[in-house]
Amino acid sequence: MQLKLLISKVAKLPGWWKRRSQGRQIIRNEVMKTIYRDFFNAHEEKKTPMLHRGDLYAPGPPVTVPSGEILAIIETYAGKSILDIGCGHGVYGRELLKKGFEYTGIEADEGYAAEAAKYVNAFHMRAEKLDFPDKSFDTVIMLEVLEHLEDPCGALAEIVRVARKNLIVSVPNLGPMKDCVEHNVVMHHFMDGTHVNFFTGGMLERFLRDYFPYVKVTEFGQFFNLSGSKLYYHLAAIASFER
């Protein structure tokens, strides 16, 4: 796994429930600390004279475990047939097929697309040029992809063309930056050199409303509290043609 630099501080949280949440966060941080420690130890052993931006600000591999929060959103709002843009290794597709959905995935990385095709209906294709007829799918999902696209408007135009019902999208959340900077915390997604688009909840809603008349945006993935503020790492949006 390639390193993405993460600096975080976890505030002491009052109450039993918050202490339990803090405990889960500490476990996750310990896992990441192990990855970072091994990364730096390896370079110390090799006596690396310096690291470059590409060593630190690099994207990781596709997800291997689907988010339960995102799966719940998809189950609630998606239609029967789904197009997954940026499907990675097809992890979400495998779960959605088990739940009875019709699934097609596309992936811009040819190697990832080939891996996904071992398990699901997947193609090597870019979001900005979808090789599907108009109104081919009830729902398009695009999970942690929009932040990477050089032409997000072109991708949305294509999504509007092929979707009959709605779009479900998730992106990293820019909103907590104002709280994090007060404590010299750098959010993880700022360190990925392939992230070229950034959204607060309001920004994501305004962007999607240029293409869909009805948009609902929510935060998910709480990571820790600072000064009593709940901070969420991700945004999810359901953009629909009908209310």
C-alpha positions, 0 to 999 in steps of 0.5 A: 500500500502506498503511503498517504501522509496523515496528521491527526489529533484525537480530542478526549470525548466525554460520555460512554458512547463517545468514548466507545467511538474514540476507541474505534478511531484509535484502533484505526489510527494504530493500523495506519500508524503501523503502515506509516512506521513500516514505510519510513523504516524501510526507507531508513534501512535503504538510507534513502537521501530524500523522498519526493512528492510522488512517494507521499502524495500517491493514490492507494489501491481500490477499496477491498471492503464496501462501506456499509453506510454507502450500501445502505444508501444504495439499497434505499435509493437505487433502482433495479439496474445500476451502472458503477462508474469507477468500479475498481475491482468490483467490490460493490458490484459483488455485494449488490449482485447478492442483494438482487440488483442488476450491475454493470461497472466501468473503470478507467484503469485497464488493469482494475477493469480486468480484475473486476471482470473476473467477478462482475460485468465490467468494462474498461471505459471512461466516465466522460465517454460512456458507450451505452445507449440513452436511459440504459440504467435506473441508477448511476453510482460514482463512489470516490471518483468525482474528485479525480476527474479532469472533466467532471462536467463532461462526466455528469452530462454523460450520466444524465444521458444514461440514467433513468432515475438518479445518481448516487455519488460520494466524495471526500468532504472539504467542510471539516478543513476549517476545524482541522486547520485550527489544530494543525491537522491535514485531512487525508484527501489533500495528500492525494495528488490525483484529487483535483476537485474538492467539495463542501456539502453546499458546493456539491449540491450546487454542482449537481443541481446544474444537472438534476432538479432534486439533490440531497446531500449528507455527511458520513464517516465520522472520524473524530471530534474537535472542540465539540464539533462532529467531523465527517470525512465523506459526503454522499449525494442522491441526485434525482430527476423526480422528487 
